[in-house]
Amino acid sequence: MKKALKKGIACTLGAAMIFSLTACGGSSDNGSEKGDGSKGEDIEIRLTSRWGGEETLSKYFNQKIEEFNELDNGITIVADNVTDEQQYFDKLSSQFGAGTQPNVFINYGGTSIKDYIDGGVLLDLEPYFEEDPEWRDSFLPLFDNWQDGEATYGVPVMLYQILLYYNTDILSANGIEEPKTIEELEAACDKLVAAGITPFQLGESSNFRAGHLLNNLCYKAYGGDIADKLASREINYDSEEMLEMYAKIQEWNEKGYFGSNPLSVDNNGEKAAFLSGESAFRYDGAWFVGEITGTEVDGKVDVTAFPYFAEKEEYKACVQGGSGQGFSITDSGDEAVNDAAVEVVKYLTSKDYYAGLEKASNGGIYPVKFESDPETEIDDMTVKIKGIVDEAEEFHGDMQEIDPETHMLNTVRTALQGLFLDGTPESCGEEIVSQEEVK
């Protein structure tokens, strides 16, 4: 698996199940017996994503699916959206294990789909790129996470960078300026806690929240090659380097930076707290801009790059970000169904699709090159974000994305939750290491 540019947020897609992947490779159920269209009926393409919420991206995505289904082109998209990340991947892994996988699905590439590639259940898109080079060339060079040798098993659908959003009213009222360094962020949080204000309402019930925090802290402390060193075990998860980062997360929690009980709040609750003005900070991707519009904090939020350690300024431009999510297609064994699935993916990654999403979101950053709609009004925050992204020099996804053991993403995230209970940095490291080469 190529990893020259490490992007995305890899999620384990059920590596705990070593599914008979080859056996289920050609059994993707399209929900009907009309795969070849011989009866004159539409080919149903089952598509699974996490975009079922009320935010702009989800609403736009599902609107475009409705529009596609009105085209009368012989293809109907049947969408299944599971918004919770862990529930989504649990469901997806179960479907693959049972041979009932969708035709098109969202994933994060990297080692998270290695078992599927090795099992031969994914469709190689290179022949389709050869037939339609304009489609291929419309993308930014973000394919690495979906490439294996000469084959390509997915296309990027998002471009992201983890940023720090903050409530300008709260910071101004407490004499706090935009934090550029970790040290300035800590000073700001101390001042807010003293004033009875929640700095971050962390939603650690959705366990990727602490996982993303660990990524950013490690990249800012050790640079991007920390992921390679962890993957090769040159540095292990119980090393002094990692213990220092676990201790930092635990220290912040004990100081009250993350709210009273992060494990009782999920990601949606965390967002709600920030969007209602109950918390001062939130780290999230560039897409979060679209969720601010129309909320209680609309016009009261600004954004900056995720802070860096003052003594490690050389890693300032090393960020968590890159290609984010992508679409992969399962090989149904039916050429007509595969072709229809590719048409669906082309539609949902077209220049027109992203020009419309940019307009609906009043901006954003995207993986496809396109001309903006002349009527698109890009807000000042998005302009600022584009400048922040331009300053980034290294993009890396979750550190476990390139780990040879595909369970490690979930293993690390689960272990981090112990830091919010009665665990210690040492027990966190021990729990992770104990699972190596076990699952």
Stockholm file with secondary structure:
# STOCKHOLM 1.0

chainA/1-439         MKKALKKGIACTLGAAMIFSLTACGGSSDNGSEKGDGSKGEDIEIRLTSRWGGEETLSKYFNQKIEEFNELDNGITIVADNVTDEQQYFDKLSSQFGAGTQPNVFINYGGTSIKDYIDGGVLLDLEPYFEEDPEWRDSFLPLFDNWQDGEATYGVPVMLYQILLYYNTDILSANGIEEPKTIEELEAACDKLVAAGITPFQLGESSNFRAGHLLNNLCYKAYGGDIADKLASREINYDSEEMLEMYAKIQEWNEKGYFGSNPLSVDNNGEKAAFLSGESAFRYDGAWFVGEITGTEVDGKVDVTAFPYFAEKEEYKACVQGGSGQGFSITDSGDEAVNDAAVEVVKYLTSKDYYAGLEKASNGGIYPVKFESDPETEIDDMTVKIKGIVDEAEEFHGDMQEIDPETHMLNTVRTALQGLFLDGTPESCGEEIVSQEEVK
#=GR chainA/1-439 SS CCCSSCCSCCCCCSTTSCCCHHHHTTCCCCSSSCTTCTTSCCEEEEEEESCCSSSHHHHHHHHHHHHHHTSCSSEEEEEEECCSHHHHHHHHHHHHHHTCCCSEEEECCGGGGHHHHHTTCBCCCHHHHHHCHHHHHTBCSCCGGGEETTEECCEECCCEECEEEEEHHHHHHTTCCCCCBHHHHHHHHHHHHHTTCEEECCCTTSTHHHHHHHHHHHHHHHCTTHHHHHHHTSSCTTSHHHHHHHHHHHHHHHTTTTCSCGGGCCHHHHHHHHHTTSEEEEEECGGGHHHHTTSTTTTSEEEEECCBCGGGGGGTTEEEEESCCEEEEBCCSCHHHHHHHHHHHHHHTSHHHHHHHHHHHTCCCCSBCCCCCTTCCCCHHHHHHHHHHHHCCEEECCGGGGCSSTTHHHHHHHHHHGGGTTCCHHHHHHHHHHTTTTC
#=GC SS_cons         CCCSSCCSCCCCCSTTSCCCHHHHTTCCCCSSSCTTCTTSCCEEEEEEESCCSSSHHHHHHHHHHHHHHTSCSSEEEEEEECCSHHHHHHHHHHHHHHTCCCSEEEECCGGGGHHHHHTTCBCCCHHHHHHCHHHHHTBCSCCGGGEETTEECCEECCCEECEEEEEHHHHHHTTCCCCCBHHHHHHHHHHHHHTTCEEECCCTTSTHHHHHHHHHHHHHHHCTTHHHHHHHTSSCTTSHHHHHHHHHHHHHHHTTTTCSCGGGCCHHHHHHHHHTTSEEEEEECGGGHHHHTTSTTTTSEEEEECCBCGGGGGGTTEEEEESCCEEEEBCCSCHHHHHHHHHHHHHHTSHHHHHHHHHHHTCCCCSBCCCCCTTCCCCHHHHHHHHHHHHCCEEECCGGGGCSSTTHHHHHHHHHHGGGTTCCHHHHHHHHHHTTTTC
//
